[in-house]
Structures are given as C-alpha cells and as structure tokens.
Amino acid sequence: MRQRTIEGSALRAAALGLAAFSIAFAAPQHALGAEPESAGDAGRPRVGLVLSGGGARGFAHVGVLEVLEELRVPVDVIAGTSMGAVVGGLYASGLSPAELRQVVSQIDWIAVFNDVPPRRERSFRRKQDDFDFLTGLRLYIKDFKVALPRGFIEGQKITNLLQVLSVPVATVRDFDALPIPFRAVATDASSGESVVIGEGDLAQAMRASMAIPAVFSPVEIDGRMLVDGGVARNLPVDVVQAMGVDVVIAVDIGTSPAGQDNVSSAFSISGQMLTVLMYQNTLRQLARLGEHDLLIRPDLEGITSASFEMGSEAIARGAAAARALAPELARLAQPDAPSELRRRGISREPPLVERVRFDNRSGLSTHVIRRHVHVEPGQALDPAQLQQDLDKLYGAGVFDRVSFSLEEHEGAHALVIHTIGKETGRTFLRFGLNLDTNFRAESAFNVAVLATSMPLNGLGAEWRTRLQVGEESEISTEFYQPLEYGGRLFFAPEVRAGIESLNLFVGGDRIATYEIPSFQAAGFLGWQFGNWAEVRGGIGYIDAAFERQVGDPSLPTTRFEGGAAIGRLLVDTLDSVRFPRKGGILRADGEITPSAFGADDSLALLRTGGNIAFSFGENTVVPGFVFDTSWAERADISDAPIFSLGGLFQLSGLTRGARTGPHVLLGRLVGYRRVADPRFFTLQLPVYVGGSIEAGNAFNRLEEIDAAGLSVAGSVFLGIDTPLGPLYLAYGLAEGGNSSGYLFLGQRF
C-alpha cells in the first residue's frame, strides 16, 4: 500500500449534529438489501472499489475513475459514503467518468445546495412576500408551538438532480442489477448504527448517504431516519469486502484532525470532534486492508469539503494520485475491462411513460398538482422538463419535498410524482425591518411580521396577516381563495388599518406635520397570469383622514369615507427585488369613491410605478418611474390625497417628503456593479457600487406638469446584499445645492 498524508478542514457544517451520533464510534452495521453472488470473471481477481466521503473533496473520485478506465482496471462492485456514494452510485448506474466530469464542471453546486427556488420558479404569491419581508428567516408554527426544520437544507434540488441523472436505471430496485453492483452507506439517526443500502431507489440511497446532520434533512427509508454515512463509516472497506472481492481499491479523501491552534472557538471545537469521529472510524476500516489491497489518498491540501468551485482541480489531483499507483494498478488490468462493457446494456433513451400516478401526502388537491406536471401518458419522459415542473411546484411553498420515481411493469413505465407537505406545520412567520436615516434629524424605523397559513384547503387557500409597527404602522389580513384547480381565478377579501405621518414643506422648510389614519375593507375578484402577473378588482369601504398635528391652524384638515371601487395590476418578472439583474415590475393601484357609493364628494386616485433591469456583464442599469395622481370633485386641492417625494432614489439629496402635492412624477436611472463577494462565516454578502440620476417633482395641478418644472437630483452609493435586506450607504445631491447622506436598510426602488 502507498499512503499520503492529507490535511484540511472537515465537514464542519455538520457540527450541530455531532452529539446525536457520538455512539457511532463502535456502531453496529445493518444491511438493506441482499448481498450479491460472486460474479467475477474466471482467472482474474474480483475487484471492489471503496469511495469515502468528504464533500467537494469527493470530486477527486472522478479523477481516480478516469485513470482506472484508462488503465483498463475492472471494477466489479462499489461501496461509497456521502459524496463517495454519489460518485460511486452514478458510475455504477452507467455514467462514464467523462460524463461525471461534465456533471461536476457544469452544475452550479452552490445553487444545488440552496433549496430556495429562484424567483422565476416561485408562485406569484411567494414572489410578493419579498417586497415587505426581505429576511429569509422563517419560523413554523405547529400545534401552537414553534417547529424547527430537521435540517437547514431540505435537499429538494440535490434530490431532483440525482433522480434526473439516474433516470436510465430508475426502475432498478436491486442494486446488484445495476451495471456495477453498488452499496451506499448511511447512518441511522436514532441509533448511530451504520446502514448499508443495497435496494430501493438509487437516488434516495445516494441522498441519504450524504445527509449531513443538521445541514440536510434526514431521509426516511424503510421506517428509518437516515443521515450521512460518514458519521459511522466514512470509508466502508468492510462493506465491499462483504460483497465478495479479492482485491480492494480504497480511495480516502477524508481529513485529519486539525492542530490545537485551529480549535479556538466553540464552532471549531464541534467541527474538530466530528472530524475525530470520522477519522477514527476510517482508521478502523484502513486496518482491514490486506497486502494485496491498494489505498489511494489524493493530495487535497487547500480543498475543503465546501470548495465546490474547485471541482476540476480536485478531479486532477485524484487522477494524479491514481497514476502514482499505476504499476500496482497495472497488475489488475484486463484487455476487456468490464467497467465500460457493462454500460452498453443501459439505454440512454428516455423511457416512454404509459401512466402518471400521484403519491400526494400534502394538503393540496391532486388536481392542482397535476396541472403543474406537463407529462402525458404516451409521451417520452423529458427529465429536464420534469425537473423544471417539480421546481415550480416546489416554489408554491407548501411542500417539504417534491420528487419522482419510475415504476416498470411488463415493460410499461409509470411515472410517480411524490409530494410531501410541510412537516413543520402549515403556518409560518416571516420577519422584516426597515431603517432610513439621513444622519440628521430625519429618521424612520419599521419592524414587521407576516403570518401565513397554507394550504387551508385542496385548492390552495391562504390566510395572511401582516403587522407593522414604526413610522408607518399597519395591520392587515387577507383570505386568498382560488376558485378553480388552475389557481388563476381567485376571490380575496381583505381588511387593513394603518396610520402614517407626512411632513409638508414650502421652500425647503417644514411647515406642518400631518397624521393620516386609514381603514379599508374590500372584496376582490382576480386573475393570475401564470406566476408573472395578477389583476384584481373589487368593491370596498374606505375611511381616511388627513389630520394636522403640528403647523398653522389655518392649514386644512380633511376626511373622506364611503364605498369605493378598487382595481390593482401587478406585473413581476424580476429575478431579484434586492439588486435585480433582469426582469421588470409594474404596479398600478386605483381607487374611486363616487358620491353614489355614499361619499360626501367624489374622489379618485391612481398610483403607478415600475422598473426594468438590464445587465451587461457585472454592470446593471435599472430605469424606472413613479406617477401618482389624485382628483377631487371640488376644486379645492385640500380635498385630494397628497403624495410626496424626497429621500434616496426619490430626488436624492432632499429630505424625505420634501416635495408634496396631489400629483407626483419621477423618472430615474439607477446603475450599479457587483465588485466583491465577501463571506461572513457561511454567508455570502455581495457588494455593489453605483449611482442614480433622477428628475421629478410634485404638482398642484396636472396641467402644470412639464419638463421645466422637474427638479434634478442624483446619488452615489455602496450597497450590500445582507440577510436582513439590501443595505445602502449613500450620498445624494439635488438641484439647488441640497445634499444629504443616507443609511438605508430595506427595499428602496
């Protein structure tokens, strides 16, 4: 045997799950699936390949496989743990090393390990959560208690990826019937017992083997909750020996315990303990290797378990380590090595789907789920389209998992769609906050919480209640009820009450402060256009006042109430509401309170605005506009609602609310460039620099609006995409020499 010393960090992200598995130092082993019969070719030794776990370091296994095929070394059976199970399972299913290299190099692994669907794949309702509540933190409520998920990542995307990659063998349930017999090793979460998986769904077996405790949710197989096999058996030499082999080729890409200088914090100490646990069980497995067995230890210094961007480098180092053992491996070479020949019997053509079946364990009707799956009986399965359908279905936010499997009976294939509802409960809370200060007397702060319960029935009804406290306080509740299985036509009654303040300025001087309490109750009938637009209209009651709190007593105080006709349009194709790079948004909200509906005087208002993003490399420009207008039956403008401009990106340099009137017009161009991607622990915090040019004003009459009446302003800013929302540090300059600095947390344009 030839060994190399390796160093590096362990799977530190699994530290939170360490305590539950401390008994795994001497964990027993349990097998799922029968052991294979001897199948070696007469006259040559039967070769077993063992691939260890190690996160992104496991890409080195691909390089080892490339050299084994290059040297014509046969592989008769494979056993793997964690990433070793993923690479080994895909190779056993018929993927060539070249195909595995392509998978490693082309997949965005950071995105794969992030279950939050891209905005383009979310439902329209979930997209709208972003505007008020930009934090990603969710707390689930179940049986009136806070329920936490079983893992930071559910594993939806990685599961679907493994299912798509293993479609050619999706109907194989006995892993001995794969092109190369295979075993995946996992750990029983309740006992710490090593579990050897040799039958069932190959994708689920690979996913279970890599379920890092507390990072990925465990996988239930045969009633057992399974997590990462590295906790109990990171290098399963004994497993492949039990499969009846003469020679073992073991590939160890694990890490050694760090030195004392590297365990100075609670987090690093926890990670170190898990490293020790895995290191010790690996040593016991290495002791089982005999004099004819081979050990390959790639030099992976500088590549950690999370270095997915270094996949090509890890493959190269794996290949180099295997070539260093070429003389020993050459003794096992066969002119007609079966590794490649085994793949010839696997059809790469997509199977014909004769039937579609749904295993629905959610509160949503199967009819609703069926409309999202674009596979019809008699069609050839399109794995890419199916994956896209399932991702969009998952984007509805009501499932823990959405997956598929294939069943075969007498040559006919049935596609089975599996949907599992939120095990943490159907009610969740999201939080948001907003901070706005110009480093002088003007500042505003708002905190908010959104409670959403869904689905309340098979059609996907939702009940959302929002509470905001601060400069603009509000409480609102809405019941959203789709009226047909497609979910496009809906009915949505809502009630909201709030209070906000408004400053009136003349010549840059504040002359009054108004308080604006309001109440609205309405019922809407609406239509959704896929997940990109919604229009709704309804009848309601509005009671709003314009009450002077500070200022000249001669200034007006107004109140209007009565029935109202309300219409709303929202088009949303943005890829992000924080720092968008493509897509756009358009809003239009209109209200009419005619005297015929009980109002003292007829009143109408329209609020519109929109942005559209264009990107050129790392540069993005976002042109946008705001146009708000109101009309009162009486000529006195004090009877019409007042809108305002001022603050960052709304005539930057001016005080918030410095321009007020019944008609507001603003045009702007915001541009920014992503300049850095620093990390804080495991969080990525993109940094942007940019600026804006703005032109706009408030007007007393519509006929007064013209180019000559517009004020010009602009800003420069530094933006950081934080977990709490976009953070801006900016400086604005407006026409007339007005300037201001800004610190702003929250959505701004």
N, C-alpha and C positions, 0 to 999 in steps of 0.2 A: 504494500500500500504506500501511496505517496500522499502526504498531507501538507497543507499550507496553513499558516496561522492567519486568522482573519479578525478584524476589529470593526467596530461600528456601533451604531445605536440599535436597540431592539425595537420591538413593536410597542413603543411607549404609549401610543394612543390607547392601548388595551389595559392600562394600569388600573382603571376603575373596576375592572372585572377580576382583578387578581385574587382578592381574598376568597371569593367563592370557589376557587379551584386549587387552593393550597394543598388539598389532599391528593392531587394528581401526581405527586412525586412517585407514588407507588401504585398508581391507578391500575385496576384490572382492565381487561380488554373484552369487548363484546362484539360479535360479528353480526352484521345484517347481510344475509346472502350466503350461499354455499361456496365452499372453496372449489377451485377448478380442478379438473382432472389433468394429469400430465399430458402435455401436448407438444413437447419438444421434438425436433427432427432427430431421427436416429443418427448416431455417430457424432453429435455435437452437443456441447453443454447447453442446458436451458438457462437463459439469461433473464434476470429480473432487474428492473430499473427502479430506484428509490429517489424521489424528489422531495426535498424538505421545504418547509415554509419559511417566509422571510419578506413578505410584502413585495415591493417593487424589485427587491434583490432577486426575486424568483424569475425575473425575465432572463437571468443567466441560464436557466434551464433550456431555453430555446437554443442558445448557442451550443450547449452540450449536445442536444438532439441533432443539430446540423452536422456536427463532427461525427457522431455515431453513424449517421446515414452516409456521410462522405466516406467513412472507413468501412462501410458495409457491415457494421456490427449489428447483429439481430437483437431485437428486444421482444421477449416472449410475454412478459407480464410487467405491469407498472403499479406501483403504490405511491400515493402522494398525499401531502398535507398542505392545507392552506393554498398559497399560490402554487406550490408544487402539485396540488390536486387539480388546480385549474389548468396548468400547462399539461400535466400528465393526462388528465381526462380528455382534453381537446385533441391531444396527439393520439390517444387510444381510440378516439371516435373517428379518426381518419384524416384529420388535418395534417398537412405536411409541415416540416419546420419552416419552409418558405412562407406558407400561409400564416403560421403562428407569428413569424417576424412581421408580416404585414399587419396583423391584428395589433401587435404591440406598438408599432410605429404610427399607425393611422388613428387609433382611438384616443379621444380626449379623456384620459383617465380621471382627471380632476372632476370633469363633468359627470362621468360614470358613477363616481362615489358621492355625488350630490343628488339626493332624491328630489330636491325642489325642481319641479319641471320648469323649463324655460317659459317665459311669458307667452310665447306664441302657442304653446301647448296647453295653457291653462284655460279653464272655462271663463266665460265673460264675468261671472260673479266673482271668481277668485282674483281676476285681474284688478277689479275695483277695490279690493282690500288694500292694495298697495298705496293708494293715494293718501289715506289718513293714517295708516298704521304701517310704518316702514320698517319696524323691527321684526326680525324673524322669529322671535321667541313666541312659543305657543304653550299654554297650559291647558290640559284637558281636564274636564270635569266628568266624573263617573260616580254615580250613586252618591252625589253631593260631596265627593272627596276629590282632591287633586290627584290625577292619574298621570304618571310619567311613562313615556315610551320605554320599551325594553332595550332600545339601542338608539344611539344618536343618529344612525342611518338605518332606515328600514331595509335598504338593499333592493329597491324596486328596479333601478336601472341596471345594476350588475346582474340581477337575476334574468331580466329580459335579454341582456346581451349574451349570457351563457346559453339561454334557450335558443336564440337565433343561430348562434354558432354551432350548436349541436343538433340542429333540425334533421340532418341526414340519419341520425340514429335515435331520433326522439321516441320511436316506438319500441326500442330495445329496453327491456326491463331487467334482463340478466346481464350483468357487466362482463360475464365470461363470453357472451355472444358478441361483444364489441370486436372490431378488427384486432385489437390487442386487449386481452383481459385486464381489468383495472379494478383498483380499490382506492376509495377515498377514506381518509381518517378524520373523524370529528371527535368531539368531547361531549359527554352527557352533562348538561348544565347543572343537574340536580345532584349528581354523584361524583363528578370528576372522572368517570370511567371512560376509557378510550373506546370509541365505537367505530368499527370497520364497516363501511358501506359497500356492498357488492351487488346491490339490486335496487330497482326503483327508477326514479327519474334522474338521469345523469346530471342535468343542470342543477337540480336541487341538491344532489350529493356534493357537487363542487362548491355550491353556495354555502352549504352547511359547514364544509371543511374550512372555509375562510371567514366565518362569522366571528370576528374578533370581539370578545366580551365587552359589553357596554358601548362599543363603537357601532357594530352591526347587530340588528335584532337576531335572535336565535331562529333556527329553522326547525319546525316540528316534522319529524319523520317517525312513523310507527308509534306515535304517542310519546316520543322522547324529544325534549328540547335540546337541540344540538348547537354547539358553538365551535370555535376554531380548534382544530385538532392539534395545533402546536402546543396547547396547554398541557396535553398529556403525552403526545408522541409526535414530535416535530420532524423526526427522521425515521419513518416506520420500516426499519430493516426487518424486524420480526414478521411484519405483515407480508412482505414479499417472499420471505423465506417459507412462510406457511402456504404459499401458493405453489410450492414445489419447484424450486430453482436450484441450479448447480452453481451459478456464479451471480453475485450481486454487484451491480454498479450503483453506488450511493453518491448522490450529489448533495452536499451540505452547503447551504448558503446562509445559515444562521449566524448569529453574532455571539461574541464572547462577552462576559460581564465587563462593565466599564470600571475604570480605576476609581479610587476613593475620591479623587478631586472632581469627578463628574457626577457625584451623588450628593449634592449640597442642598437640594430642595426636596419638599415633600413629593412633588411630581416625579422628579428624577429618581428618588429612592423607590417609589412604587414601580416605576419602569424597570429599575435595576432588579427588583425582586422577581418580576416576571421574566426578565432575561435569565436570571439564575435558574428559575424553574425550568425554562425551555432548554437551557444549556445542560442541566443535569440529566434530563431525560434523553437528550441527544447523546451524551457520553455513554449512557447505558446501552443505547442502540448501537453505537460505534463498537462497543465491546463485543458485539455479536458477529462482527465481520471476521471472516476466516482468511487464511493466507492466499487464497485464490481470488478473493473479492477485491474490488477496486473502489477507492474513495477519491472523488473529485471535489476539490474545495477551491472555487474561483476566488481570486483576489478582488474583493469588492469594497476595498477601503474607499471611503468618500461617498459611497452609495448607501443610502439609508432605506428603511422599509417604506418610506414615503416619497422616494426620489423617482416618481413615475416619469418625469421628464427626461430621465437618463436611461430609458429603456434600451436604446441602441447600444449605449456604452456597456450596459450590463450584459447584453447578448454577446458582444465582442469579448468581454472578459470570460464569460462562460465557455466560449469556443476556445479561447487561448488555454484555459485550464484543462480542457479535454484533450487538446492537441499535445499538451505537455506529457500526457499519458499515452500517446499514440503507439509506442512499442508494445505496451501491455494490452491495449485495446485491440491491436492488430492480431493478437493470438486468438481473438474471438471472432474475427472477420469471416464472412461467408460470401462466396461469389454471388449467390442469390439470397441475400439477406431478406427475410420475410417482412421486415417492417414496412417497406414500400409495397410489396406484393399484396399485403393484407388490405390496403386501401382500395385496391382495384374492384373489390366486390361491393363497395359503397357507392350508391347512386348519389350524385351531387345535384340531380334534377329535383326541383321542389315537388313534393307529393301532391296528388290530386285529392282534394277534400270532398268526401262524399256526404258528410254530415257535420253540422255545427251544434255543439251542445254547451250549456252553460252550467257551471258549478257555482251558483250565486249564494254567497254567505254574507250578504250586506243588506241594508235596509232599503236599497234601491230596487225598483222593479226590473226583472229580467228584460222586459220590453224596452226599457230605457237603455239598458246596457247594450242590447242587440243593435240598436240604431247607430252605435258608435263603432261597430265592428264591420268593416267592409269586406267580408269574406262570405261568398255564397256557395252552397253545395254545387259541385260540378266544376269548380274553379281550381286551378293550381294555386297552391299556397304561395303568397308573396311575403316572405319573412320581414322585409323592410317595411312594407305597408302595414302588416300586422303589428309590428313594434311601434310604429307611429300611432296606430289606432289605440293601442293599450296605453301609450304615454299620454295621449289626450284624455283618455278615460280616467287615468290616474290623476290628471290635472283637475278633475272635478273636486278633489279634496275630501272625498267621503270614504276612501279606501286605504287600508294599510298595504294591501298588495293586489296587484292585477297581473296575472300571468297566464300562460297557456301550456297545453300539452297535446300530444298526438296519441291517438289510440288506433290500433290496427286490428281488424277482424276479417279473416278470409280475404285478405288483400285490399280491403277498403279502409280508408283513413277517416277518422273522425277528429275534428278539432275541438278541444275542450277549453273554454275560457273560464279561468278561476278568478273570482273576485271575493275578497275578504274585507269586511267593514272595519272601521276603527275600533280596535280592541280597547283603546284607552277611553272610549266614550264618544258620543255624538256631539258634545258641546265643548267648544274650545274658546279660550280667551287670547286676544292679541293686544299688544300694548303699543302706544305711540307717544311721542313727545315732540314739542316744537319750541325752539328758543330763537328770539330775534332781538338783537341789541345793536345800537349804533355807538356804543361806548360813551354815550352822554345820558341825557335824562330819559330817552325813549327806549323802552324795552318791553317785551311781551314774552309770556311763557304759558304754554298749554300742555296738559297731560291728558291722555285719553285711554279708554279701554273699550274693546269691541268684544261682545259675547255673541257667538254664532252657534246655533243648534241645527244640525242637518245630518242625514235627511230625516224629515219628520214623517214622511210617507213615501210610498213607492214611486211617486212622480218626482221626488227630489225637493220637496218644500223646505224652506229655510225660515228661521226666525232670527233676526239680527237686532241687537240692542247696542247702542253706542252712547257712551258718556264721556263728555269732555269738560274739563274744568280749567279755568285760567282767564286770559284776556278775552277769549271768546268761549263762553260756556254754553253747552248744549246737551240735551238728552233726546234721543230719538229711538224709535223702534219700528221695524218693518217686518211684515209677514209676506214671504215671496212664495207664490204657489203656481208652478207650471200647470197648464190646463190640458196638455196632451203629451204623449210619450216622447215626442221630439224635443220638448222643452222650449220651444220657440215662443208660443203664445203663453202669456202668464197674466196673473192678477196679483196686485201688490198693494194692499192698504198700508199706510204709514202714518205715524204721529210724531211730531217733533216740536220741541220748545227750546228757546235759547235766548241769550242776551249777549250783546256785544257793545263796544264803545266806539265812537267816531269823533275825531277832532276836526273842527272847521278852521281853516286858515284863510287869511287875507294878507296878500303881500308877504308871505313867509311868516307871519305872526299868527299864533293860535288865538282865536277869539272866542271859542266855545268848545265844550265837550258835551257830546250827546250820548245817551244810553238808548239802545234800540232793542227792547224786548219783543219777542215774536212767538207766535203759536200757529201751527199748521196741522191740519188733519185732512187726509186725502185718500182716495182710492184710485189706483191706476190699472189700466189695461194696456199691455205692451207686447212687443215682438222683438225677439233676439235674432240677429243675422249671424248665425254661427257663433264664434267667440270673438268677433271683431266689432260689432255694433249693436246698439239697442235703441229703440224708440218707444216712448210710452206717453200716454195722455190720460188725464183724469179730471175729476171734479172734487173740489175740497173746500175747506173753510180756512180763511186766513185772518189773523188778528195781529197787527203790528203797530208799534208806536215809535215816534221819533221825539224822545223826551230830552229836553235841555237840562243838564246837570250843573254846568258852570258856564257863565257868559252873560251877555247883556239880556235883561228880561224882555226886551223888545224882539229878540230873535224868536222865530216861530217854533211851536211845538205842535206836532201833527200825529194823528192816529187814523188808521183806516182798518176796516174789518168788513167781512162779508164773504159770500160764496165766490169761488174762483174756478176758472178753467186753467189747467196747468198742462204744459207739454215739455218734454225733455228728449233730447237727442244726444247720444254719446257714441263717437267712433273712436276706437282704441286699437291701434296696431303697433304700439311702441314695444321695443324689445326690453326696455327698462324705463322706469319712471324716475330713476335717480340721475344717471348720466347716459341718456339714450344714445345709440349709435345709428339706429334706423327705425323707420316706422313713424307714425304720427298720431295725434289726438285732436279731436274736435268736439267741443261742448257747445250746446245751445239750450238754455233754460228760459222758458217764457211763462208768464202768469198774467191773467186778465181777471180783474174783479169788476164786472159790469154792475151798474146800478140795478139791473134786472135781477141780479143774484142777491140783492139785499144791501149792497154797499151804499154809503152816502153819496159817493161820487165814483164814476168810472175811473179805473186806474189800470195801467198796463206797464209791464217791464220785460226786458229781454236782456239776458246776459250770455255773451258768446266769447269764445276764446279757443285758440288752437296752437299747436306746434308741430313741426315736421323735421325729422333729423336726417342729415346726410353725412356720410363719413368718407374720408379719403385717407386710407392708412390708419394712423393713430389720431388723425385730426377729425373733428366733428363740428358741423355748423347746424344750428337749430333756429331757423326763422320762426317767428310766432306773432300773434296779435291778440288784443283784448278789445272788445267793443261792448259796452254796457249802456243801455238807454232805457229811459222811463218816460211815461206820458200820463198826465193827469187831465181830467175833464175840464177843471178850472184852470185859468191861465196862470194863477199864482204858482210859481215853481216850488214853493214850500210844501205843496200838496203831493209832490212826486218824491219817490225814494232817491236818496243821494248815494252816489258811488265815489270811490276815491282812488287815487294813485299816489305813489311815493314809496320809497324803500328799494331794496336790492332788486334789480331787473325790472322795476316798475317806476322808472325815472330815478335811477340810482343817483345818490348824492342828496336827494331831497328826503325830508323827514317822512316817515310812514304816515299816509293820509294827508300830505301837504296840498294836494290838488283834489278838490271835491266839486261835485256837480251832478245833475241828473243825467248827463251824457258824458261818457268817458271813452276815449280812443287811444290805443297804444299799439305801436309796432316795434319789434325788436329783432335783433340778430345776436344770438349767443354762440360763441365758439370756444372750444376747449381741446386740449391734447392730453392724453394719458402719458405721464412722464415717469412714473415709478410704481412698483408693486411691492412695497414692504410688507413683511409679515409680523404680526404680533401673536406669539405662540403659534397656533394653527390657523389664525385668521388672516386672510389676505385683505389689505387695505389699499386699493388703487388710489393714486394721487393724480390730480388733474391741475393744469394751469389754463386760464382762459380769460376772456373778456366779453363785454357786451356793448352794443350800440342801441340806443332806444330813442324813440320820438313819440310824444303823446301829450295829452292834456285833458282837462275836464272842462266841459262847456255847459252854459246855461240853456242854450237852445241848439237844436240840431242844425239850423241854418248857419250857425256860427262856425261849424267845423270846416276848416280849410288848412292847407299846408302852412300858411303864415302863422296860424295860431298854435302850432305844435312846438313844444319845448324839446330840446335835445339833451340827452344825458348818456353816460356810459360808465363802465366799471372794468376793473381787473380783479381777478380772484384766484385763490388757491382752494381747490375742492378735494375733499377726502371722502371716499365711499365707506362709511363706518357701519357697524352692525346696528346702530341706532338711527341711521339715516344719513343723507348727504350733509356734510359739514362744510360751510363756506367761510373763509376769511377774506374779506373783500374791501375794496376802496372804490367809492363812487364819486363822480363829478358831474354836476348838472349845469345847464346854461344859467348864466347869471353869477357864477362863482360859488354856488352851493356845493359843498362836499361833505362826505361822511364816510366813516369806517363802519364795517358791519361784521358781526359774528352771527351766523345763521345756521341753525340745525333744523332740517326738515325739507320738505319739497317746496321749491320756490318758483319754478317756471314750467 
